Amino acid sequence: MFSFEDDANFVQDREDLIAILRMRFGDLSTGIIDAIYQMKELDTLERLILVAANAPSLRIFLEELEEGSGSFRIMGERFNPIEALFEGNGINGGKK
């Protein structure tokens, strides 16, 4: 059903997603990696790449990972990648 190009896109997107997560959050559990490799929808993988790049914590990424293909909007402070920089350091009380 999938063409060679689609298969290559899946492999590349999975590897990109894992690389972004490792750069941002460190080592990943095998469960997270397995869940990424079980994904069958290219649109979901591409959305999760954006989530991984913008979510301030791994917990928020994992919530989105559990949503699967049902979620499609990435917006609001929940996806502010610099929010974690403000939390706990007294800058504007943790607010922008």
N, CA, C and O atoms as a GROMACS GRO file, in nm:
protein
  384
    1MET      N    1   0.081  -0.119   0.000
    1MET     CA    2   0.000   0.000   0.000
    1MET      C    3   0.086   0.127   0.000
    1MET      O    4   0.051   0.226  -0.064
    2PHE      N    5   0.197   0.123   0.070
    2PHE     CA    6   0.283   0.240   0.078
    2PHE      C    7   0.389   0.232  -0.030
    2PHE      O    8   0.442   0.125  -0.061
    3SER      N    9   0.418   0.346  -0.085
    3SER     CA   10   0.526   0.351  -0.182
    3SER      C   11   0.659   0.358  -0.108
    3SER      O   12   0.662   0.382   0.013
    4PHE      N   13   0.766   0.338  -0.180
    4PHE     CA   14   0.899   0.347  -0.121
    4PHE      C   15   0.921   0.485  -0.060
    4PHE      O   16   0.981   0.496   0.047
    5GLU      N   17   0.873   0.589  -0.127
    5GLU     CA   18   0.889   0.726  -0.077
    5GLU      C   19   0.816   0.744   0.056
    5GLU      O   20   0.869   0.806   0.148
    6ASP      N   21   0.695   0.689   0.068
    6ASP     CA   22   0.621   0.698   0.194
    6ASP      C   23   0.695   0.625   0.305
    6ASP      O   24   0.703   0.675   0.417
    7ASP      N   25   0.748   0.508   0.276
    7ASP     CA   26   0.825   0.433   0.376
    7ASP      C   27   0.946   0.513   0.422
    7ASP      O   28   0.977   0.518   0.541
    8ALA      N   29   1.014   0.576   0.328
    8ALA     CA   30   1.131   0.658   0.364
    8ALA      C   31   1.091   0.777   0.449
    8ALA      O   32   1.162   0.815   0.541
    9ASN      N   33   0.976   0.837   0.418
    9ASN     CA   34   0.926   0.950   0.498
    9ASN      C   35   0.895   0.906   0.640
    9ASN      O   36   0.926   0.978   0.735
   10PHE      N   37   0.835   0.789   0.656
   10PHE     CA   38   0.806   0.737   0.790
   10PHE      C   39   0.935   0.718   0.870
   10PHE      O   40   0.944   0.759   0.985
   11VAL      N   41   1.033   0.655   0.809
   11VAL     CA   42   1.159   0.630   0.877
   11VAL      C   43   1.224   0.762   0.916
   11VAL      O   44   1.268   0.778   1.030
   12GLN      N   45   1.228   0.856   0.824
   12GLN     CA   46   1.292   0.985   0.852
   12GLN      C   47   1.217   1.061   0.960
   12GLN      O   48   1.280   1.117   1.050
   13ASP      N   49   1.084   1.065   0.953
   13ASP     CA   50   1.007   1.138   1.053
   13ASP      C   51   1.020   1.074   1.191
   13ASP      O   52   1.030   1.145   1.291
   14ARG      N   53   1.021   0.943   1.198
   14ARG     CA   54   1.040   0.875   1.327
   14ARG      C   55   1.176   0.910   1.386
   14ARG      O   56   1.187   0.942   1.504
   15GLU      N   57   1.279   0.903   1.305
   15GLU     CA   58   1.414   0.935   1.352
   15GLU      C   59   1.426   1.082   1.392
   15GLU      O   60   1.491   1.114   1.491
   16ASP      N   61   1.363   1.171   1.315
   16ASP     CA   62   1.364   1.314   1.349
   16ASP      C   63   1.296   1.337   1.483
   16ASP      O   64   1.347   1.411   1.567
   17LEU      N   65   1.181   1.275   1.503
   17LEU     CA   66   1.107   1.291   1.627
   17LEU      C   67   1.189   1.242   1.747
   17LEU      O   68   1.196   1.311   1.849
   18ILE      N   69   1.248   1.127   1.734
   18ILE     CA   70   1.331   1.073   1.843
   18ILE      C   71   1.451   1.163   1.870
   18ILE      O   72   1.486   1.186   1.985
   19ALA      N   73   1.513   1.215   1.764
   19ALA     CA   74   1.629   1.304   1.781
   19ALA      C   75   1.590   1.432   1.852
   19ALA      O   76   1.662   1.478   1.941
   20ILE      N   77   1.478   1.491   1.816
   20ILE     CA   78   1.432   1.614   1.881
   20ILE      C   79   1.405   1.587   2.029
   20ILE      O   80   1.446   1.664   2.115
   21LEU      N   81   1.336   1.478   2.057
   21LEU     CA   82   1.305   1.445   2.196
   21LEU      C   83   1.432   1.424   2.278
   21LEU      O   84   1.440   1.469   2.392
   22ARG      N   85   1.529   1.356   2.221
   22ARG     CA   86   1.655   1.334   2.293
   22ARG      C   87   1.731   1.464   2.316
   22ARG      O   88   1.788   1.484   2.423
   23MET      N   89   1.731   1.552   2.216
   23MET     CA   90   1.799   1.680   2.232
   23MET      C   91   1.733   1.765   2.341
   23MET      O   92   1.801   1.832   2.419
   24ARG      N   93   1.603   1.761   2.346
   24ARG     CA   94   1.531   1.847   2.440
   24ARG      C   95   1.518   1.786   2.579
   24ARG      O   96   1.527   1.858   2.679
   25PHE      N   97   1.498   1.653   2.588
   25PHE     CA   98   1.462   1.592   2.716
   25PHE      C   99   1.557   1.482   2.763
   25PHE      O  100   1.535   1.426   2.870
   26GLY      N  101   1.660   1.451   2.686
   26GLY     CA  102   1.755   1.348   2.727
   26GLY      C  103   1.712   1.208   2.685
   26GLY      O  104   1.638   1.190   2.589
   27ASP      N  105   1.760   1.111   2.760
   27ASP     CA  106   1.731   0.971   2.728
   27ASP      C  107   1.581   0.944   2.730
   27ASP      O  108   1.507   1.001   2.811
   28LEU      N  109   1.538   0.855   2.641
   28LEU     CA  110   1.397   0.818   2.631
   28LEU      C  111   1.380   0.672   2.671
   28LEU      O  112   1.469   0.590   2.649
   29SER      N  113   1.266   0.643   2.728
   29SER     CA  114   1.238   0.504   2.761
   29SER      C  115   1.209   0.426   2.632
   29SER      O  116   1.170   0.483   2.531
   30THR      N  117   1.228   0.296   2.639
   30THR     CA  118   1.199   0.214   2.521
   30THR      C  119   1.050   0.218   2.489
   30THR      O  120   1.011   0.200   2.373
   31GLY      N  121   0.966   0.241   2.589
   31GLY     CA  122   0.822   0.251   2.565
   31GLY      C  123   0.787   0.367   2.474
   31GLY      O  124   0.701   0.354   2.388
   32ILE      N  125   0.853   0.480   2.493
   32ILE     CA  126   0.828   0.597   2.408
   32ILE      C  127   0.874   0.569   2.266
   32ILE      O  128   0.803   0.598   2.170
   33ILE      N  129   0.992   0.512   2.253
   33ILE     CA  130   1.045   0.480   2.120
   33ILE      C  131   0.956   0.378   2.050
   33ILE      O  132   0.928   0.392   1.930
   34ASP      N  133   0.912   0.276   2.123
   34ASP     CA  134   0.822   0.177   2.065
   34ASP      C  135   0.692   0.240   2.018
   34ASP      O  136   0.642   0.208   1.911
   35ALA      N  137   0.636   0.332   2.099
   35ALA     CA  138   0.512   0.399   2.061
   35ALA      C  139   0.530   0.479   1.932
   35ALA      O  140   0.441   0.483   1.848
   36ILE      N  141   0.644   0.544   1.919
   36ILE     CA  142   0.672   0.620   1.797
   36ILE      C  143   0.681   0.527   1.677
   36ILE      O  144   0.630   0.559   1.570
   37TYR      N  145   0.745   0.413   1.694
   37TYR     CA  146   0.757   0.320   1.582
   37TYR      C  147   0.629   0.246   1.549
   37TYR      O  148   0.619   0.186   1.442
   38GLN      N  149   0.531   0.248   1.638
   38GLN     CA  150   0.402   0.185   1.611
   38GLN      C  151   0.309   0.277   1.530
   38GLN      O  152   0.207   0.231   1.479
   39MET      N  153   0.343   0.404   1.519
   39MET     CA  154   0.257   0.499   1.448
   39MET      C  155   0.250   0.466   1.301
   39MET      O  156   0.349   0.434   1.237
   40LYS      N  157   0.129   0.477   1.249
   40LYS     CA  158   0.104   0.441   1.109
   40LYS      C  159   0.058   0.560   1.025
   40LYS      O  160   0.036   0.546   0.905
   41GLU      N  161   0.043   0.678   1.088
   41GLU     CA  162  -0.006   0.796   1.015
   41GLU      C  163   0.104   0.902   1.007
   41GLU      O  164   0.154   0.949   1.108
   42LEU      N  165   0.140   0.937   0.885
   42LEU     CA  166   0.246   1.035   0.862
   42LEU      C  167   0.207   1.172   0.919
   42LEU      O  168   0.292   1.241   0.974
   43ASP      N  169   0.081   1.211   0.906
   43ASP     CA  170   0.036   1.340   0.959
   43ASP      C  171   0.054   1.347   1.110
   43ASP      O  172   0.092   1.452   1.163
   44THR      N  173   0.028   1.238   1.180
   44THR     CA  174   0.044   1.235   1.325
   44THR      C  175   0.191   1.248   1.363
   44THR      O  176   0.224   1.322   1.456
   45LEU      N  177   0.278   1.180   1.291
   45LEU     CA  178   0.421   1.193   1.318
   45LEU      C  179   0.469   1.336   1.296
   45LEU      O  180   0.546   1.389   1.376
   46GLU      N  181   0.424   1.397   1.189
   46GLU     CA  182   0.465   1.534   1.160
   46GLU      C  183   0.413   1.630   1.266
   46GLU      O  184   0.484   1.724   1.304
   47ARG      N  185   0.291   1.609   1.315
   47ARG     CA  186   0.237   1.692   1.422
   47ARG      C  187   0.319   1.675   1.549
   47ARG      O  188   0.349   1.773   1.618
   48LEU      N  189   0.357   1.552   1.580
   48LEU     CA  190   0.433   1.526   1.701
   48LEU      C  191   0.575   1.584   1.694
   48LEU      O  192   0.634   1.615   1.798
   49ILE      N  193   0.629   1.598   1.575
   49ILE     CA  194   0.758   1.666   1.560
   49ILE      C  195   0.743   1.811   1.606
   49ILE      O  196   0.829   1.863   1.677
   50LEU      N  197   0.636   1.876   1.565
   50LEU     CA  198   0.610   2.013   1.609
   50LEU      C  199   0.586   2.020   1.759
   50LEU      O  200   0.636   2.111   1.826
   51VAL      N  201   0.512   1.924   1.812
   51VAL     CA  202   0.488   1.919   1.957
   51VAL      C  203   0.620   1.903   2.031
   51VAL      O  204   0.645   1.973   2.129
   52ALA      N  205   0.704   1.811   1.985
   52ALA     CA  206   0.832   1.785   2.052
   52ALA      C  207   0.920   1.910   2.052
   52ALA      O  208   0.994   1.934   2.148
   53ALA      N  209   0.913   1.988   1.947
   53ALA     CA  210   0.995   2.109   1.938
   53ALA      C  211   0.941   2.222   2.025
   53ALA      O  212   1.016   2.313   2.061
   54ASN      N  213   0.812   2.217   2.059
   54ASN     CA  214   0.751   2.329   2.129
   54ASN      C  215   0.702   2.300   2.270
   54ASN      O  216   0.679   2.394   2.347
   55ALA      N  217   0.684   2.176   2.306
   55ALA     CA  218   0.634   2.143   2.440
   55ALA      C  219   0.743   2.175   2.543
   55ALA      O  220   0.859   2.138   2.524
   56PRO      N  221   0.706   2.243   2.652
   56PRO     CA  222   0.806   2.278   2.751
   56PRO      C  223   0.851   2.160   2.838
   56PRO      O  224   0.950   2.172   2.910
   57SER      N  225   0.779   2.049   2.833
   57SER     CA  226   0.818   1.934   2.914
   57SER      C  227   0.786   1.804   2.842
   57SER      O  228   0.700   1.799   2.753
   58LEU      N  229   0.856   1.699   2.882
   58LEU     CA  230   0.829   1.567   2.824
   58LEU      C  231   0.688   1.522   2.860
   58LEU      O  232   0.623   1.453   2.782
   59ARG      N  233   0.642   1.559   2.978
   59ARG     CA  234   0.506   1.521   3.021
   59ARG      C  235   0.401   1.570   2.922
   59ARG      O  236   0.310   1.496   2.885
   60ILE      N  237   0.414   1.694   2.878
   60ILE     CA  238   0.318   1.748   2.781
   60ILE      C  239   0.330   1.675   2.648
   60ILE      O  240   0.229   1.648   2.584
   61PHE      N  241   0.452   1.644   2.607
   61PHE     CA  242   0.467   1.567   2.483
   61PHE      C  243   0.397   1.432   2.496
   61PHE      O  244   0.327   1.390   2.404
   62LEU      N  245   0.416   1.365   2.609
   62LEU     CA  246   0.356   1.232   2.629
   62LEU      C  247   0.204   1.238   2.628
   62LEU      O  248   0.139   1.146   2.578
   63GLU      N  249   0.147   1.345   2.681
   63GLU     CA  250   0.002   1.361   2.673
   63GLU      C  251  -0.043   1.369   2.529
   63GLU      O  252  -0.144   1.308   2.492
   64GLU      N  253   0.030   1.442   2.447
   64GLU     CA  254  -0.003   1.453   2.305
   64GLU      C  255   0.020   1.321   2.232
   64GLU      O  256  -0.056   1.286   2.142
   65LEU      N  257   0.122   1.249   2.270
   65LEU     CA  258   0.150   1.119   2.210
   65LEU      C  259   0.032   1.025   2.233
   65LEU      O  260  -0.005   0.949   2.144
   66GLU      N  261  -0.026   1.031   2.352
   66GLU     CA  262  -0.141   0.946   2.384
   66GLU      C  263  -0.265   0.984   2.306
   66GLU      O  264  -0.354   0.902   2.286
   67GLU      N  265  -0.273   1.110   2.263
   67GLU     CA  266  -0.389   1.157   2.186
   67GLU      C  267  -0.397   1.090   2.049
   67GLU      O  268  -0.506   1.078   1.992
   68GLY      N  269  -0.285   1.047   1.998
   68GLY     CA  270  -0.285   0.984   1.867
   68GLY      C  271  -0.322   1.080   1.757
   68GLY      O  272  -0.278   1.195   1.756
   69SER      N  273  -0.405   1.033   1.665
   69SER     CA  274  -0.441   1.117   1.550
   69SER      C  275  -0.560   1.206   1.579
   69SER      O  276  -0.600   1.285   1.493
   70GLY      N  277  -0.619   1.197   1.699
   70GLY     CA  278  -0.737   1.276   1.732
   70GLY      C  279  -0.709   1.423   1.755
   70GLY      O  280  -0.801   1.504   1.746
   71SER      N  281  -0.586   1.459   1.784
   71SER     CA  282  -0.552   1.597   1.813
   71SER      C  283  -0.483   1.658   1.692
   71SER      O  284  -0.405   1.592   1.623
   72PHE      N  285  -0.512   1.785   1.667
   72PHE     CA  286  -0.449   1.846   1.550
   72PHE      C  287  -0.409   1.990   1.572
   72PHE      O  288  -0.350   2.051   1.482
   73ARG      N  289  -0.439   2.048   1.688
   73ARG     CA  290  -0.405   2.187   1.712
   73ARG      C  291  -0.296   2.198   1.817
   73ARG      O  292  -0.301   2.134   1.922
   74ILE      N  293  -0.198   2.278   1.788
   74ILE     CA  294  -0.087   2.301   1.878
   74ILE      C  295  -0.084   2.452   1.906
   74ILE      O  296  -0.029   2.529   1.827
   75MET      N  297  -0.144   2.491   2.019
   75MET     CA  298  -0.150   2.634   2.046
   75MET      C  299  -0.160   2.661   2.195
   75MET      O  300  -0.191   2.572   2.274
   76GLY      N  301  -0.135   2.784   2.232
   76GLY     CA  302  -0.148   2.827   2.369
   76GLY      C  303  -0.018   2.814   2.447
   76GLY      O  304   0.081   2.763   2.396
   77GLU      N  305  -0.022   2.859   2.570
   77GLU     CA  306   0.096   2.855   2.656
   77GLU      C  307   0.145   2.714   2.682
   77GLU      O  308   0.261   2.694   2.715
   78ARG      N  309   0.058   2.618   2.668
   78ARG     CA  310   0.096   2.478   2.688
   78ARG      C  311   0.211   2.439   2.595
   78ARG      O  312   0.288   2.349   2.627
   79PHE      N  313   0.222   2.506   2.482
   79PHE     CA  314   0.325   2.474   2.384
   79PHE      C  315   0.427   2.586   2.369
   79PHE      O  316   0.482   2.607   2.261
   80ASN      N  317   0.452   2.658   2.476
   80ASN     CA  318   0.552   2.763   2.475
   80ASN      C  319   0.685   2.701   2.518
   80ASN      O  320   0.703   2.670   2.636
   81PRO      N  321   0.780   2.683   2.425
   81PRO     CA  322   0.903   2.612   2.459
   81PRO      C  323   0.993   2.687   2.556
   81PRO      O  324   1.081   2.626   2.616
   82ILE      N  325   0.972   2.816   2.574
   82ILE     CA  326   1.057   2.890   2.669
   82ILE      C  327   0.989   2.910   2.803
   82ILE      O  328   1.049   2.969   2.893
   83GLU      N  329   0.868   2.863   2.820
   83GLU     CA  330   0.798   2.878   2.947
   83GLU      C  331   0.877   2.816   3.062
   83GLU      O  332   0.879   2.872   3.172
   84ALA      N  333   0.940   2.704   3.038
   84ALA     CA  334   1.017   2.639   3.145
   84ALA      C  335   1.133   2.727   3.192
   84ALA      O  336   1.177   2.714   3.306
   85LEU      N  337   1.182   2.815   3.106
   85LEU     CA  338   1.289   2.905   3.146
   85LEU      C  339   1.242   3.005   3.250
   85LEU      O  340   1.320   3.048   3.335
   86PHE      N  341   1.115   3.042   3.245
   86PHE     CA  342   1.060   3.141   3.337
   86PHE      C  343   1.015   3.078   3.469
   86PHE      O  344   1.013   3.145   3.572
   87GLU      N  345   0.978   2.951   3.467
   87GLU     CA  346   0.927   2.884   3.585
   87GLU      C  347   1.036   2.869   3.690
   87GLU      O  348   1.146   2.823   3.662
   88GLY      N  349   1.003   2.908   3.811
   88GLY     CA  350   1.091   2.884   3.923
   88GLY      C  351   1.214   2.974   3.935
   88GLY      O  352   1.295   2.955   4.025
   89ASN      N  353   1.229   3.071   3.844
   89ASN     CA  354   1.346   3.156   3.855
   89ASN      C  355   1.312   3.298   3.897
   89ASN      O  356   1.399   3.385   3.903
   90GLY      N  357   1.185   3.323   3.926
   90GLY     CA  358   1.144   3.454   3.976
   90GLY      C  359   1.122   3.559   3.869
   90GLY      O  360   1.082   3.672   3.902
   91ILE      N  361   1.145   3.527   3.744
   91ILE     CA  362   1.124   3.624   3.637
   91ILE      C  363   0.974   3.638   3.615
   91ILE      O  364   0.907   3.543   3.576
   92ASN      N  365   0.924   3.756   3.640
   92ASN     CA  366   0.781   3.786   3.622
   92ASN      C  367   0.691   3.686   3.691
   92ASN      O  368   0.581   3.658   3.644
   93GLY      N  369   0.734   3.631   3.800
   93GLY     CA  370   0.651   3.535   3.873
   93GLY      C  371   0.618   3.411   3.793
   93GLY      O  372   0.517   3.346   3.817
   94GLY      N  373   0.706   3.379   3.697
   94GLY     CA  374   0.680   3.262   3.613
   94GLY      C  375   0.592   3.292   3.495
   94GLY      O  376   0.558   3.203   3.417
   95LYS      N  377   0.553   3.420   3.479
   95LYS     CA  378   0.468   3.460   3.367
   95LYS      C  379   0.546   3.551   3.274
   95LYS      O  380   0.645   3.613   3.314
   96LYS      N  381   0.501   3.559   3.152
   96LYS     CA  382   0.562   3.650   3.056
   96LYS      C  383   0.524   3.792   3.087
   96LYS      O  384   0.566   3.884   3.016
   0.00000   0.00000   0.00000
